[in-house]
Amino acid sequence: MVKKTKSSKQFQKLAHSPTLNTILMVEKTLQRAADRIITVVELKKMLPKQVNHNTLMNIIDYLDKSNKIAFNAKGMMWIHNPNPKFREAIRKAHDYDEILAKNHR
């Protein structure tokens, strides 16, 4: 993973960069526990392989920013829904062009 620094447009490599396989392993584990909120400690115990804490936190940050999980002080929960019908329903419910047109009148 690459982190953008605030002081410049340069990118620096993170010390604990996860591999794609590690990210997918964490995603699958979270999907299996999608019916409840789990803590980082619980997630670590559920993972089939041990993952460095800092690497795991980078993965959790990525999944949170990409709206695949909801993460707060109590824990995290898988929220991503890849169903195309679900995405279309949300898009129709929030027709942004219509909302913008109403706001600019």
WOCORUR-V792393 format. One record per residue. N is the residue number from 0. PSI is psi as a letter, one per 40 degrees, with the letter a starting at -180 (none if undefined). Layout:
N;PSI / N;PSI
This chain:
0;i / 1;i / 2;h / 3;h / 4;i / 5;d / 6;e / 7;i / 8;e / 9;i / 10;i / 11;i / 12;h / 13;i / 14;d / 15;g / 16;h / 17;i / 18;i / 19;d / 20;d / 21;d / 22;d / 23;d / 24;d / 25;d / 26;d / 27;d / 28;d / 29;d / 30;d / 31;d / 32;f / 33;e / 34;e / 35;i / 36;h / 37;i / 38;i / 39;d / 40;d / 41;d / 42;d / 43;d / 44;d / 45;d / 46;h / 47;d / 48;i / 49;h / 50;h / 51;h / 52;d / 53;d / 54;d / 55;d / 56;d / 57;d / 58;d / 59;d / 60;d / 61;d / 62;d / 63;d / 64;d / 65;e / 66;f / 67;d / 68;i / 69;h / 70;h / 71;a / 72;d / 73;d / 74;a / 75;i / 76;h / 77;h / 78;e / 79;h / 80;h / 81;e / 82;h / 83;d / 84;d / 85;d / 86;d / 87;d / 88;d / 89;d / 90;d / 91;d / 92;d / 93;g / 94;g / 95;d / 96;d / 97;d / 98;d / 99;d / 100;d / 101;d / 102;d / 103;e / 104;none
